[in-house]
Amino acid sequence: MTPSPVIHVIDDDVSLRTALGRLLAASGYRVCGYESASAFLEADPGDGAGCILLDVHMPGLTGVQLQEHLAVRGCILPIVFLTGRADVATSVRVIKAGAEDYLLKPIAREALLDVIERSLRRWAVAAAAQAELSGLRQRHASLTAREQEVFALVIQGLMNKQIAYALGNSERTVKAQRQAVMEKLGADSVADLVTMGIKLGALKG
């Protein structure tokens, strides 16, 4: 049985954490509360199914600073910011940085549950993309050093004859290596290889 998503509530207001915890638990979610951004980082809960409800203004590390920190780490948990006062500049900043939403307290129950559902759908998409990239990296790592060279040249648009000249191999050898690359990476066409190259960062889109 797949465990229910975890909603991470990060707010220095204990009464709000408690109220949100009860509301979300009653809606079928698991909830983890944190009194500060630092407490969340120390707990290091990972980025399994879930999202983050994050207060903007907290003592110490602020919500905005935590968002920046998690972005550097590559965390895929969607963030919903909560704030007691409207601040257009901050809302624009965090949304541009990838936040799912920016909500003003107090938050209506239906609005909160709606944004959480959106966040969880976003997490599922990000998790699938992350898993796909991880698999692609593993397949790429399985290529021999020469096959990786062939891959790099193919996605740059070179033909077999040009690759053979560049690597000092026969065209027949390059053709065999190219076929091995296609099979190991699970590609059906050069276009597939180019797409994979972009995902791997080997080629700019």
Beta strands, then each sheet from edge to edge (+ up, - down):
strand 1: 6-10
strand 2: 30-34
strand 3: 50-55
strand 4: 79-83
strand 5: 101-104
sheet 1: 2+ 1+ 3+ 4+ 5+
end
